Amino acid sequence: MGYYLNPEDVLELYRGETEKPYFVDKTEMLSELITLLEQGRNYISVTRPRRFGKSVVAAMIGSFFGKGVDSSDVFAHFKIS
């Protein structure tokens, strides 16, 4: 999972996905993830069926929680904002 080592690449990957015509907003998952993190959960498994967007969800999480980049413009028009 080299995505988490370079937050700029993750943000650009997720930004590219959000600009596709059939993008589905799944940012409400982040509010559930924030709740789990506030409870002190150290390990969280995000599972999905095959070909169901695991890489996009991982890029979304990395973009949202990444400290090295400002992703507010990407998430401004989604439900999580």
mmCIF file of the N, C-alpha and C atoms, coordinates in Angstrom:
data_MODEL
# 
_entry.id   MODEL 
# 
loop_
_atom_site.group_PDB 
_atom_site.id 
_atom_site.type_symbol 
_atom_site.label_atom_id 
_atom_site.label_alt_id 
_atom_site.label_comp_id 
_atom_site.label_asym_id 
_atom_site.label_entity_id 
_atom_site.label_seq_id 
_atom_site.pdbx_PDB_ins_code 
_atom_site.Cartn_x 
_atom_site.Cartn_y 
_atom_site.Cartn_z 
_atom_site.occupancy 
_atom_site.B_iso_or_equiv 
_atom_site.pdbx_formal_charge 
_atom_site.auth_seq_id 
_atom_site.auth_comp_id 
_atom_site.auth_asym_id 
_atom_site.auth_atom_id 
_atom_site.pdbx_PDB_model_num 
ATOM 1   N N  . MET A 1 1  ? 0.829   -1.181 0.000   1.00 0.00 ? 1  MET A N  1 
ATOM 2   C CA . MET A 1 1  ? 0.000   0.000  0.000   1.00 0.00 ? 1  MET A CA 1 
ATOM 3   C C  . MET A 1 1  ? 0.871   1.242  0.000   1.00 0.00 ? 1  MET A C  1 
ATOM 4   N N  . GLY A 1 2  ? 1.564   1.499  -1.055  1.00 0.00 ? 2  GLY A N  1 
ATOM 5   C CA . GLY A 1 2  ? 2.414   2.664  -1.157  1.00 0.00 ? 2  GLY A CA 1 
ATOM 6   C C  . GLY A 1 2  ? 1.665   3.977  -1.216  1.00 0.00 ? 2  GLY A C  1 
ATOM 7   N N  . TYR A 1 3  ? 0.335   3.940  -1.304  1.00 0.00 ? 3  TYR A N  1 
ATOM 8   C CA . TYR A 1 3  ? -0.444  5.166  -1.379  1.00 0.00 ? 3  TYR A CA 1 
ATOM 9   C C  . TYR A 1 3  ? -0.250  6.055  -0.161  1.00 0.00 ? 3  TYR A C  1 
ATOM 10  N N  . TYR A 1 4  ? -0.073  5.469  0.994   1.00 0.00 ? 4  TYR A N  1 
ATOM 11  C CA . TYR A 1 4  ? -0.016  6.249  2.212   1.00 0.00 ? 4  TYR A CA 1 
ATOM 12  C C  . TYR A 1 4  ? 1.337   6.896  2.443   1.00 0.00 ? 4  TYR A C  1 
ATOM 13  N N  . LEU A 1 5  ? 2.338   6.531  1.660   1.00 0.00 ? 5  LEU A N  1 
ATOM 14  C CA . LEU A 1 5  ? 3.656   7.117  1.822   1.00 0.00 ? 5  LEU A CA 1 
ATOM 15  C C  . LEU A 1 5  ? 3.777   8.468  1.138   1.00 0.00 ? 5  LEU A C  1 
ATOM 16  N N  . ASN A 1 6  ? 2.974   8.737  0.168   1.00 0.00 ? 6  ASN A N  1 
ATOM 17  C CA . ASN A 1 6  ? 3.051   9.990  -0.571  1.00 0.00 ? 6  ASN A CA 1 
ATOM 18  C C  . ASN A 1 6  ? 1.647   10.557 -0.694  1.00 0.00 ? 6  ASN A C  1 
ATOM 19  N N  . PRO A 1 7  ? 1.224   11.433 0.230   1.00 0.00 ? 7  PRO A N  1 
ATOM 20  C CA . PRO A 1 7  ? -0.166  11.891 0.242   1.00 0.00 ? 7  PRO A CA 1 
ATOM 21  C C  . PRO A 1 7  ? -0.569  12.694 -0.995  1.00 0.00 ? 7  PRO A C  1 
ATOM 22  N N  . GLU A 1 8  ? 0.389   13.327 -1.678  1.00 0.00 ? 8  GLU A N  1 
ATOM 23  C CA . GLU A 1 8  ? 0.021   14.075 -2.884  1.00 0.00 ? 8  GLU A CA 1 
ATOM 24  C C  . GLU A 1 8  ? -0.506  13.150 -3.966  1.00 0.00 ? 8  GLU A C  1 
ATOM 25  N N  . ASP A 1 9  ? 0.116   11.981 -4.113  1.00 0.00 ? 9  ASP A N  1 
ATOM 26  C CA . ASP A 1 9  ? -0.340  11.023 -5.119  1.00 0.00 ? 9  ASP A CA 1 
ATOM 27  C C  . ASP A 1 9  ? -1.735  10.501 -4.799  1.00 0.00 ? 9  ASP A C  1 
ATOM 28  N N  . VAL A 1 10 ? -2.010  10.257 -3.528  1.00 0.00 ? 10 VAL A N  1 
ATOM 29  C CA . VAL A 1 10 ? -3.323  9.761  -3.123  1.00 0.00 ? 10 VAL A CA 1 
ATOM 30  C C  . VAL A 1 10 ? -4.387  10.813 -3.408  1.00 0.00 ? 10 VAL A C  1 
ATOM 31  N N  . LEU A 1 11 ? -4.088  12.049 -3.098  1.00 0.00 ? 11 LEU A N  1 
ATOM 32  C CA . LEU A 1 11 ? -5.052  13.125 -3.348  1.00 0.00 ? 11 LEU A CA 1 
ATOM 33  C C  . LEU A 1 11 ? -5.329  13.264 -4.838  1.00 0.00 ? 11 LEU A C  1 
ATOM 34  N N  . GLU A 1 12 ? -4.311  13.215 -5.659  1.00 0.00 ? 12 GLU A N  1 
ATOM 35  C CA . GLU A 1 12 ? -4.517  13.344 -7.107  1.00 0.00 ? 12 GLU A CA 1 
ATOM 36  C C  . GLU A 1 12 ? -5.272  12.136 -7.658  1.00 0.00 ? 12 GLU A C  1 
ATOM 37  N N  . LEU A 1 13 ? -5.016  10.946 -7.110  1.00 0.00 ? 13 LEU A N  1 
ATOM 38  C CA . LEU A 1 13 ? -5.767  9.763  -7.531  1.00 0.00 ? 13 LEU A CA 1 
ATOM 39  C C  . LEU A 1 13 ? -7.242  9.921  -7.183  1.00 0.00 ? 13 LEU A C  1 
ATOM 40  N N  . TYR A 1 14 ? -7.528  10.366 -5.968  1.00 0.00 ? 14 TYR A N  1 
ATOM 41  C CA . TYR A 1 14 ? -8.922  10.519 -5.555  1.00 0.00 ? 14 TYR A CA 1 
ATOM 42  C C  . TYR A 1 14 ? -9.595  11.671 -6.309  1.00 0.00 ? 14 TYR A C  1 
ATOM 43  N N  . ARG A 1 15 ? -8.880  12.760 -6.515  1.00 0.00 ? 15 ARG A N  1 
ATOM 44  C CA . ARG A 1 15 ? -9.436  13.883 -7.271  1.00 0.00 ? 15 ARG A CA 1 
ATOM 45  C C  . ARG A 1 15 ? -9.812  13.435 -8.685  1.00 0.00 ? 15 ARG A C  1 
ATOM 46  N N  . GLY A 1 16 ? -8.960  12.621 -9.290  1.00 0.00 ? 16 GLY A N  1 
ATOM 47  C CA . GLY A 1 16 ? -9.254  12.087 -10.618 1.00 0.00 ? 16 GLY A CA 1 
ATOM 48  C C  . GLY A 1 16 ? -10.501 11.217 -10.636 1.00 0.00 ? 16 GLY A C  1 
ATOM 49  N N  . GLU A 1 17 ? -10.679 10.438 -9.580  1.00 0.00 ? 17 GLU A N  1 
ATOM 50  C CA . GLU A 1 17 ? -11.874 9.594  -9.485  1.00 0.00 ? 17 GLU A CA 1 
ATOM 51  C C  . GLU A 1 17 ? -13.137 10.430 -9.322  1.00 0.00 ? 17 GLU A C  1 
ATOM 52  N N  . THR A 1 18 ? -13.055 11.522 -8.569  1.00 0.00 ? 18 THR A N  1 
ATOM 53  C CA . THR A 1 18 ? -14.242 12.347 -8.324  1.00 0.00 ? 18 THR A CA 1 
ATOM 54  C C  . THR A 1 18 ? -14.695 13.090 -9.574  1.00 0.00 ? 18 THR A C  1 
ATOM 55  N N  . GLU A 1 19 ? -13.816 13.236 -10.544 1.00 0.00 ? 19 GLU A N  1 
ATOM 56  C CA . GLU A 1 19 ? -14.162 13.966 -11.764 1.00 0.00 ? 19 GLU A CA 1 
ATOM 57  C C  . GLU A 1 19 ? -14.747 13.067 -12.845 1.00 0.00 ? 19 GLU A C  1 
ATOM 58  N N  . LYS A 1 20 ? -14.818 11.779 -12.586 1.00 0.00 ? 20 LYS A N  1 
ATOM 59  C CA . LYS A 1 20 ? -15.402 10.863 -13.568 1.00 0.00 ? 20 LYS A CA 1 
ATOM 60  C C  . LYS A 1 20 ? -16.920 11.017 -13.577 1.00 0.00 ? 20 LYS A C  1 
ATOM 61  N N  . PRO A 1 21 ? -17.568 10.741 -14.714 1.00 0.00 ? 21 PRO A N  1 
ATOM 62  C CA . PRO A 1 21 ? -19.009 11.014 -14.820 1.00 0.00 ? 21 PRO A CA 1 
ATOM 63  C C  . PRO A 1 21 ? -19.893 10.136 -13.922 1.00 0.00 ? 21 PRO A C  1 
ATOM 64  N N  . TYR A 1 22 ? -19.448 8.946  -13.576 1.00 0.00 ? 22 TYR A N  1 
ATOM 65  C CA . TYR A 1 22 ? -20.289 8.054  -12.778 1.00 0.00 ? 22 TYR A CA 1 
ATOM 66  C C  . TYR A 1 22 ? -19.721 7.844  -11.380 1.00 0.00 ? 22 TYR A C  1 
ATOM 67  N N  . PHE A 1 23 ? -19.209 8.885  -10.783 1.00 0.00 ? 23 PHE A N  1 
ATOM 68  C CA . PHE A 1 23 ? -18.641 8.801  -9.441  1.00 0.00 ? 23 PHE A CA 1 
ATOM 69  C C  . PHE A 1 23 ? -19.767 8.751  -8.411  1.00 0.00 ? 23 PHE A C  1 
ATOM 70  N N  . VAL A 1 24 ? -19.644 7.865  -7.419  1.00 0.00 ? 24 VAL A N  1 
ATOM 71  C CA . VAL A 1 24 ? -20.633 7.730  -6.343  1.00 0.00 ? 24 VAL A CA 1 
ATOM 72  C C  . VAL A 1 24 ? -19.999 8.248  -5.054  1.00 0.00 ? 24 VAL A C  1 
ATOM 73  N N  . ASP A 1 25 ? -20.660 9.192  -4.405  1.00 0.00 ? 25 ASP A N  1 
ATOM 74  C CA . ASP A 1 25 ? -20.166 9.797  -3.172  1.00 0.00 ? 25 ASP A CA 1 
ATOM 75  C C  . ASP A 1 25 ? -20.297 8.800  -2.017  1.00 0.00 ? 25 ASP A C  1 
ATOM 76  N N  . LYS A 1 26 ? -19.166 8.341  -1.499  1.00 0.00 ? 26 LYS A N  1 
ATOM 77  C CA . LYS A 1 26 ? -19.154 7.406  -0.371  1.00 0.00 ? 26 LYS A CA 1 
ATOM 78  C C  . LYS A 1 26 ? -18.499 8.038  0.852   1.00 0.00 ? 26 LYS A C  1 
ATOM 79  N N  . THR A 1 27 ? -18.494 9.365  0.921   1.00 0.00 ? 27 THR A N  1 
ATOM 80  C CA . THR A 1 27 ? -17.799 10.040 2.009   1.00 0.00 ? 27 THR A CA 1 
ATOM 81  C C  . THR A 1 27 ? -18.498 9.894  3.353   1.00 0.00 ? 27 THR A C  1 
ATOM 82  N N  . GLU A 1 28 ? -19.744 9.443  3.372   1.00 0.00 ? 28 GLU A N  1 
ATOM 83  C CA . GLU A 1 28 ? -20.411 9.221  4.660   1.00 0.00 ? 28 GLU A CA 1 
ATOM 84  C C  . GLU A 1 28 ? -19.733 8.100  5.445   1.00 0.00 ? 28 GLU A C  1 
ATOM 85  N N  . MET A 1 29 ? -18.985 7.258  4.769   1.00 0.00 ? 29 MET A N  1 
ATOM 86  C CA . MET A 1 29 ? -18.197 6.236  5.459   1.00 0.00 ? 29 MET A CA 1 
ATOM 87  C C  . MET A 1 29 ? -17.185 6.886  6.392   1.00 0.00 ? 29 MET A C  1 
ATOM 88  N N  . LEU A 1 30 ? -16.702 8.066  6.037   1.00 0.00 ? 30 LEU A N  1 
ATOM 89  C CA . LEU A 1 30 ? -15.702 8.748  6.853   1.00 0.00 ? 30 LEU A CA 1 
ATOM 90  C C  . LEU A 1 30 ? -16.255 9.154  8.214   1.00 0.00 ? 30 LEU A C  1 
ATOM 91  N N  . SER A 1 31 ? -17.525 9.526  8.276   1.00 0.00 ? 31 SER A N  1 
ATOM 92  C CA . SER A 1 31 ? -18.101 9.901  9.573   1.00 0.00 ? 31 SER A CA 1 
ATOM 93  C C  . SER A 1 31 ? -18.151 8.696  10.509  1.00 0.00 ? 31 SER A C  1 
ATOM 94  N N  . GLU A 1 32 ? -18.427 7.514  9.967   1.00 0.00 ? 32 GLU A N  1 
ATOM 95  C CA . GLU A 1 32 ? -18.394 6.302  10.777  1.00 0.00 ? 32 GLU A CA 1 
ATOM 96  C C  . GLU A 1 32 ? -16.961 5.965  11.190  1.00 0.00 ? 32 GLU A C  1 
ATOM 97  N N  . LEU A 1 33 ? -16.031 6.201  10.291  1.00 0.00 ? 33 LEU A N  1 
ATOM 98  C CA . LEU A 1 33 ? -14.626 5.944  10.582  1.00 0.00 ? 33 LEU A CA 1 
ATOM 99  C C  . LEU A 1 33 ? -14.112 6.891  11.668  1.00 0.00 ? 33 LEU A C  1 
ATOM 100 N N  . ILE A 1 34 ? -14.524 8.141  11.615  1.00 0.00 ? 34 ILE A N  1 
ATOM 101 C CA . ILE A 1 34 ? -14.125 9.121  12.631  1.00 0.00 ? 34 ILE A CA 1 
ATOM 102 C C  . ILE A 1 34 ? -14.642 8.692  14.002  1.00 0.00 ? 34 ILE A C  1 
ATOM 103 N N  . THR A 1 35 ? -15.871 8.207  14.050  1.00 0.00 ? 35 THR A N  1 
ATOM 104 C CA . THR A 1 35 ? -16.439 7.727  15.311  1.00 0.00 ? 35 THR A CA 1 
ATOM 105 C C  . THR A 1 35 ? -15.614 6.579  15.883  1.00 0.00 ? 35 THR A C  1 
ATOM 106 N N  . LEU A 1 36 ? -15.211 5.640  15.045  1.00 0.00 ? 36 LEU A N  1 
ATOM 107 C CA . LEU A 1 36 ? -14.400 4.519  15.506  1.00 0.00 ? 36 LEU A CA 1 
ATOM 108 C C  . LEU A 1 36 ? -13.032 4.986  15.990  1.00 0.00 ? 36 LEU A C  1 
ATOM 109 N N  . LEU A 1 37 ? -12.445 5.943  15.302  1.00 0.00 ? 37 LEU A N  1 
ATOM 110 C CA . LEU A 1 37 ? -11.145 6.466  15.713  1.00 0.00 ? 37 LEU A CA 1 
ATOM 111 C C  . LEU A 1 37 ? -11.229 7.209  17.040  1.00 0.00 ? 37 LEU A C  1 
ATOM 112 N N  . GLU A 1 38 ? -12.318 7.918  17.263  1.00 0.00 ? 38 GLU A N  1 
ATOM 113 C CA . GLU A 1 38 ? -12.502 8.624  18.531  1.00 0.00 ? 38 GLU A CA 1 
ATOM 114 C C  . GLU A 1 38 ? -12.682 7.655  19.694  1.00 0.00 ? 38 GLU A C  1 
ATOM 115 N N  . GLN A 1 39 ? -13.168 6.457  19.416  1.00 0.00 ? 39 GLN A N  1 
ATOM 116 C CA . GLN A 1 39 ? -13.329 5.431  20.444  1.00 0.00 ? 39 GLN A CA 1 
ATOM 117 C C  . GLN A 1 39 ? -12.009 4.744  20.775  1.00 0.00 ? 39 GLN A C  1 
ATOM 118 N N  . GLY A 1 40 ? -10.964 5.043  20.022  1.00 0.00 ? 40 GLY A N  1 
ATOM 119 C CA . GLY A 1 40 ? -9.654  4.467  20.283  1.00 0.00 ? 40 GLY A CA 1 
ATOM 120 C C  . GLY A 1 40 ? -9.355  3.194  19.536  1.00 0.00 ? 40 GLY A C  1 
ATOM 121 N N  . ARG A 1 41 ? -10.098 2.917  18.496  1.00 0.00 ? 41 ARG A N  1 
ATOM 122 C CA . ARG A 1 41 ? -9.837  1.717  17.694  1.00 0.00 ? 41 ARG A CA 1 
ATOM 123 C C  . ARG A 1 41 ? -8.552  1.938  16.890  1.00 0.00 ? 41 ARG A C  1 
ATOM 124 N N  . ASN A 1 42 ? -7.604  1.036  17.018  1.00 0.00 ? 42 ASN A N  1 
ATOM 125 C CA . ASN A 1 42 ? -6.338  1.164  16.301  1.00 0.00 ? 42 ASN A CA 1 
ATOM 126 C C  . ASN A 1 42 ? -6.358  0.474  14.943  1.00 0.00 ? 42 ASN A C  1 
ATOM 127 N N  . TYR A 1 43 ? -7.155  -0.566 14.810  1.00 0.00 ? 43 TYR A N  1 
ATOM 128 C CA . TYR A 1 43 ? -7.204  -1.336 13.577  1.00 0.00 ? 43 TYR A CA 1 
ATOM 129 C C  . TYR A 1 43 ? -8.639  -1.403 13.078  1.00 0.00 ? 43 TYR A C  1 
ATOM 130 N N  . ILE A 1 44 ? -8.818  -0.983 11.837  1.00 0.00 ? 44 ILE A N  1 
ATOM 131 C CA . ILE A 1 44 ? -10.146 -0.996 11.229  1.00 0.00 ? 44 ILE A CA 1 
ATOM 132 C C  . ILE A 1 44 ? -10.013 -1.645 9.859   1.00 0.00 ? 44 ILE A C  1 
ATOM 133 N N  . SER A 1 45 ? -10.850 -2.609 9.580   1.00 0.00 ? 45 SER A N  1 
ATOM 134 C CA . SER A 1 45 ? -10.821 -3.302 8.310   1.00 0.00 ? 45 SER A CA 1 
ATOM 135 C C  . SER A 1 45 ? -11.975 -2.822 7.434   1.00 0.00 ? 45 SER A C  1 
ATOM 136 N N  . VAL A 1 46 ? -11.631 -2.355 6.249   1.00 0.00 ? 46 VAL A N  1 
ATOM 137 C CA . VAL A 1 46 ? -12.643 -1.933 5.283   1.00 0.00 ? 46 VAL A CA 1 
ATOM 138 C C  . VAL A 1 46 ? -12.672 -2.994 4.194   1.00 0.00 ? 46 VAL A C  1 
ATOM 139 N N  . THR A 1 47 ? -13.731 -3.795 4.199   1.00 0.00 ? 47 THR A N  1 
ATOM 140 C CA . THR A 1 47 ? -13.832 -4.882 3.229   1.00 0.00 ? 47 THR A CA 1 
ATOM 141 C C  . THR A 1 47 ? -14.934 -4.572 2.225   1.00 0.00 ? 47 THR A C  1 
ATOM 142 N N  . ARG A 1 48 ? -14.719 -5.000 1.022   1.00 0.00 ? 48 ARG A N  1 
ATOM 143 C CA . ARG A 1 48 ? -15.673 -4.843 -0.073  1.00 0.00 ? 48 ARG A CA 1 
ATOM 144 C C  . ARG A 1 48 ? -15.539 -6.046 -0.982  1.00 0.00 ? 48 ARG A C  1 
ATOM 145 N N  . PRO A 1 49 ? -16.571 -6.352 -1.743  1.00 0.00 ? 49 PRO A N  1 
ATOM 146 C CA . PRO A 1 49 ? -16.446 -7.442 -2.723  1.00 0.00 ? 49 PRO A CA 1 
ATOM 147 C C  . PRO A 1 49 ? -15.445 -7.075 -3.822  1.00 0.00 ? 49 PRO A C  1 
ATOM 148 N N  . ARG A 1 50 ? -15.091 -8.054 -4.572  1.00 0.00 ? 50 ARG A N  1 
ATOM 149 C CA . ARG A 1 50 ? -14.151 -7.854 -5.679  1.00 0.00 ? 50 ARG A CA 1 
ATOM 150 C C  . ARG A 1 50 ? -14.707 -6.826 -6.669  1.00 0.00 ? 50 ARG A C  1 
ATOM 151 N N  . ARG A 1 51 ? -13.840 -5.939 -7.128  1.00 0.00 ? 51 ARG A N  1 
ATOM 152 C CA . ARG A 1 51 ? -14.172 -4.887 -8.118  1.00 0.00 ? 51 ARG A CA 1 
ATOM 153 C C  . ARG A 1 51 ? -15.246 -3.928 -7.585  1.00 0.00 ? 51 ARG A C  1 
ATOM 154 N N  . PHE A 1 52 ? -15.192 -3.607 -6.295  1.00 0.00 ? 52 PHE A N  1 
ATOM 155 C CA . PHE A 1 52 ? -16.218 -2.775 -5.679  1.00 0.00 ? 52 PHE A CA 1 
ATOM 156 C C  . PHE A 1 52 ? -15.656 -1.483 -5.104  1.00 0.00 ? 52 PHE A C  1 
ATOM 157 N N  . GLY A 1 53 ? -14.446 -1.082 -5.497  1.00 0.00 ? 53 GLY A N  1 
ATOM 158 C CA . GLY A 1 53 ? -13.931 0.219  -5.136  1.00 0.00 ? 53 GLY A CA 1 
ATOM 159 C C  . GLY A 1 53 ? -13.085 0.300  -3.882  1.00 0.00 ? 53 GLY A C  1 
ATOM 160 N N  . LYS A 1 54 ? -12.371 -0.760 -3.546  1.00 0.00 ? 54 LYS A N  1 
ATOM 161 C CA . LYS A 1 54 ? -11.525 -0.718 -2.354  1.00 0.00 ? 54 LYS A CA 1 
ATOM 162 C C  . LYS A 1 54 ? -10.399 0.293  -2.518  1.00 0.00 ? 54 LYS A C  1 
ATOM 163 N N  . SER A 1 55 ? -9.802  0.387  -3.677  1.00 0.00 ? 55 SER A N  1 
ATOM 164 C CA . SER A 1 55 ? -8.706  1.333  -3.909  1.00 0.00 ? 55 SER A CA 1 
ATOM 165 C C  . SER A 1 55 ? -9.196  2.770  -3.842  1.00 0.00 ? 55 SER A C  1 
ATOM 166 N N  . VAL A 1 56 ? -10.387 3.022  -4.333  1.00 0.00 ? 56 VAL A N  1 
ATOM 167 C CA . VAL A 1 56 ? -10.955 4.368  -4.276  1.00 0.00 ? 56 VAL A CA 1 
ATOM 168 C C  . VAL A 1 56 ? -11.256 4.739  -2.826  1.00 0.00 ? 56 VAL A C  1 
ATOM 169 N N  . VAL A 1 57 ? -11.777 3.791  -2.046  1.00 0.00 ? 57 VAL A N  1 
ATOM 170 C CA . VAL A 1 57 ? -12.051 4.054  -0.630  1.00 0.00 ? 57 VAL A CA 1 
ATOM 171 C C  . VAL A 1 57 ? -10.743 4.297  0.120   1.00 0.00 ? 57 VAL A C  1 
ATOM 172 N N  . ALA A 1 58 ? -9.705  3.521  -0.179  1.00 0.00 ? 58 ALA A N  1 
ATOM 173 C CA . ALA A 1 58 ? -8.403  3.736  0.457   1.00 0.00 ? 58 ALA A CA 1 
ATOM 174 C C  . ALA A 1 58 ? -7.836  5.100  0.080   1.00 0.00 ? 58 ALA A C  1 
ATOM 175 N N  . ALA A 1 59 ? -7.989  5.515  -1.163  1.00 0.00 ? 59 ALA A N  1 
ATOM 176 C CA . ALA A 1 59 ? -7.524  6.837  -1.585  1.00 0.00 ? 59 ALA A CA 1 
ATOM 177 C C  . ALA A 1 59 ? -8.336  7.938  -0.907  1.00 0.00 ? 59 ALA A C  1 
ATOM 178 N N  . MET A 1 60 ? -9.638  7.715  -0.730  1.00 0.00 ? 60 MET A N  1 
ATOM 179 C CA . MET A 1 60 ? -10.481 8.694  -0.047  1.00 0.00 ? 60 MET A CA 1 
ATOM 180 C C  . MET A 1 60 ? -10.032 8.866  1.401   1.00 0.00 ? 60 MET A C  1 
ATOM 181 N N  . ILE A 1 61 ? -9.775  7.764  2.089   1.00 0.00 ? 61 ILE A N  1 
ATOM 182 C CA . ILE A 1 61 ? -9.331  7.821  3.480   1.00 0.00 ? 61 ILE A CA 1 
ATOM 183 C C  . ILE A 1 61 ? -7.976  8.512  3.574   1.00 0.00 ? 61 ILE A C  1 
ATOM 184 N N  . GLY A 1 62 ? -7.060  8.155  2.693   1.00 0.00 ? 62 GLY A N  1 
ATOM 185 C CA . GLY A 1 62 ? -5.744  8.785  2.695   1.00 0.00 ? 62 GLY A CA 1 
ATOM 186 C C  . GLY A 1 62 ? -5.801  10.264 2.380   1.00 0.00 ? 62 GLY A C  1 
ATOM 187 N N  . SER A 1 63 ? -6.682  10.657 1.475   1.00 0.00 ? 63 SER A N  1 
ATOM 188 C CA . SER A 1 63 ? -6.830  12.073 1.133   1.00 0.00 ? 63 SER A CA 1 
ATOM 189 C C  . SER A 1 63 ? -7.458  12.860 2.267   1.00 0.00 ? 63 SER A C  1 
ATOM 190 N N  . PHE A 1 64 ? -8.425  12.270 2.931   1.00 0.00 ? 64 PHE A N  1 
ATOM 191 C CA . PHE A 1 64 ? -9.139  12.971 3.990   1.00 0.00 ? 64 PHE A CA 1 
ATOM 192 C C  . PHE A 1 64 ? -8.279  13.151 5.239   1.00 0.00 ? 64 PHE A C  1 
ATOM 193 N N  . PHE A 1 65 ? -7.534  12.112 5.603   1.00 0.00 ? 65 PHE A N  1 
ATOM 194 C CA . PHE A 1 65 ? -6.747  12.153 6.827   1.00 0.00 ? 65 PHE A CA 1 
ATOM 195 C C  . PHE A 1 65 ? -5.291  12.548 6.604   1.00 0.00 ? 65 PHE A C  1 
ATOM 196 N N  . GLY A 1 66 ? -4.874  12.742 5.364   1.00 0.00 ? 66 GLY A N  1 
ATOM 197 C CA . GLY A 1 66 ? -3.491  13.103 5.084   1.00 0.00 ? 66 GLY A CA 1 
ATOM 198 C C  . GLY A 1 66 ? -3.127  14.463 5.659   1.00 0.00 ? 66 GLY A C  1 
ATOM 199 N N  . LYS A 1 67 ? -1.992  14.538 6.341   1.00 0.00 ? 67 LYS A N  1 
ATOM 200 C CA . LYS A 1 67 ? -1.565  15.784 6.971   1.00 0.00 ? 67 LYS A CA 1 
ATOM 201 C C  . LYS A 1 67 ? -0.733  16.657 6.041   1.00 0.00 ? 67 LYS A C  1 
ATOM 202 N N  . GLY A 1 68 ? -0.174  16.085 5.006   1.00 0.00 ? 68 GLY A N  1 
ATOM 203 C CA . GLY A 1 68 ? 0.744   16.821 4.148   1.00 0.00 ? 68 GLY A CA 1 
ATOM 204 C C  . GLY A 1 68 ? 0.086   17.603 3.029   1.00 0.00 ? 68 GLY A C  1 
ATOM 205 N N  . VAL A 1 69 ? -1.226  17.467 2.846   1.00 0.00 ? 69 VAL A N  1 
ATOM 206 C CA . VAL A 1 69 ? -1.904  18.135 1.734   1.00 0.00 ? 69 VAL A CA 1 
ATOM 207 C C  . VAL A 1 69 ? -3.198  18.775 2.219   1.00 0.00 ? 69 VAL A C  1 
ATOM 208 N N  . ASP A 1 70 ? -3.657  19.776 1.491   1.00 0.00 ? 70 ASP A N  1 
ATOM 209 C CA . ASP A 1 70 ? -4.941  20.413 1.789   1.00 0.00 ? 70 ASP A CA 1 
ATOM 210 C C  . ASP A 1 70 ? -5.969  19.867 0.809   1.00 0.00 ? 70 ASP A C  1 
ATOM 211 N N  . SER A 1 71 ? -6.873  19.035 1.309   1.00 0.00 ? 71 SER A N  1 
ATOM 212 C CA . SER A 1 71 ? -7.865  18.397 0.444   1.00 0.00 ? 71 SER A CA 1 
ATOM 213 C C  . SER A 1 71 ? -9.251  18.996 0.626   1.00 0.00 ? 71 SER A C  1 
ATOM 214 N N  . SER A 1 72 ? -9.351  20.151 1.235   1.00 0.00 ? 72 SER A N  1 
ATOM 215 C CA . SER A 1 72 ? -10.669 20.737 1.509   1.00 0.00 ? 72 SER A CA 1 
ATOM 216 C C  . SER A 1 72 ? -11.433 21.046 0.223   1.00 0.00 ? 72 SER A C  1 
ATOM 217 N N  . ASP A 1 73 ? -10.722 21.420 -0.853  1.00 0.00 ? 73 ASP A N  1 
ATOM 218 C CA . ASP A 1 73 ? -11.417 21.709 -2.113  1.00 0.00 ? 73 ASP A CA 1 
ATOM 219 C C  . ASP A 1 73 ? -12.019 20.455 -2.745  1.00 0.00 ? 73 ASP A C  1 
ATOM 220 N N  . VAL A 1 74 ? -11.404 19.303 -2.509  1.00 0.00 ? 74 VAL A N  1 
ATOM 221 C CA . VAL A 1 74 ? -11.917 18.056 -3.067  1.00 0.00 ? 74 VAL A CA 1 
ATOM 222 C C  . VAL A 1 74 ? -13.187 17.609 -2.345  1.00 0.00 ? 74 VAL A C  1 
ATOM 223 N N  . PHE A 1 75 ? -13.210 17.760 -1.022  1.00 0.00 ? 75 PHE A N  1 
ATOM 224 C CA . PHE A 1 75 ? -14.341 17.283 -0.218  1.00 0.00 ? 75 PHE A CA 1 
ATOM 225 C C  . PHE A 1 75 ? -15.412 18.345 0.009   1.00 0.00 ? 75 PHE A C  1 
ATOM 226 N N  . ALA A 1 76 ? -15.243 19.538 -0.503  1.00 0.00 ? 76 ALA A N  1 
ATOM 227 C CA . ALA A 1 76 ? -16.160 20.646 -0.224  1.00 0.00 ? 76 ALA A CA 1 
ATOM 228 C C  . ALA A 1 76 ? -17.591 20.381 -0.694  1.00 0.00 ? 76 ALA A C  1 
ATOM 229 N N  . HIS A 1 77 ? -17.773 19.681 -1.796  1.00 0.00 ? 77 HIS A N  1 
ATOM 230 C CA . HIS A 1 77 ? -19.118 19.474 -2.328  1.00 0.00 ? 77 HIS A CA 1 
ATOM 231 C C  . HIS A 1 77 ? -19.669 18.073 -2.072  1.00 0.00 ? 77 HIS A C  1 
ATOM 232 N N  . PHE A 1 78 ? -19.064 17.338 -1.131  1.00 0.00 ? 78 PHE A N  1 
ATOM 233 C CA . PHE A 1 78 ? -19.556 16.009 -0.782  1.00 0.00 ? 78 PHE A CA 1 
ATOM 234 C C  . PHE A 1 78 ? -20.295 16.036 0.535   1.00 0.00 ? 78 PHE A C  1 
ATOM 235 N N  . LYS A 1 79 ? -20.963 14.960 0.878   1.00 0.00 ? 79 LYS A N  1 
ATOM 236 C CA . LYS A 1 79 ? -21.797 14.883 2.085   1.00 0.00 ? 79 LYS A CA 1 
ATOM 237 C C  . LYS A 1 79 ? -20.989 15.065 3.367   1.00 0.00 ? 79 LYS A C  1 
ATOM 238 N N  . ILE A 1 80 ? -19.732 14.683 3.382   1.00 0.00 ? 80 ILE A N  1 
ATOM 239 C CA . ILE A 1 80 ? -18.916 14.778 4.595   1.00 0.00 ? 80 ILE A CA 1 
ATOM 240 C C  . ILE A 1 80 ? -18.658 16.231 4.996   1.00 0.00 ? 80 ILE A C  1 
ATOM 241 N N  . SER A 1 81 ? -18.725 17.135 4.039   1.00 0.00 ? 81 SER A N  1 
ATOM 242 C CA . SER A 1 81 ? -18.453 18.541 4.379   1.00 0.00 ? 81 SER A CA 1 
ATOM 243 C C  . SER A 1 81 ? -19.598 19.113 5.167   1.00 0.00 ? 81 SER A C  1 
# 
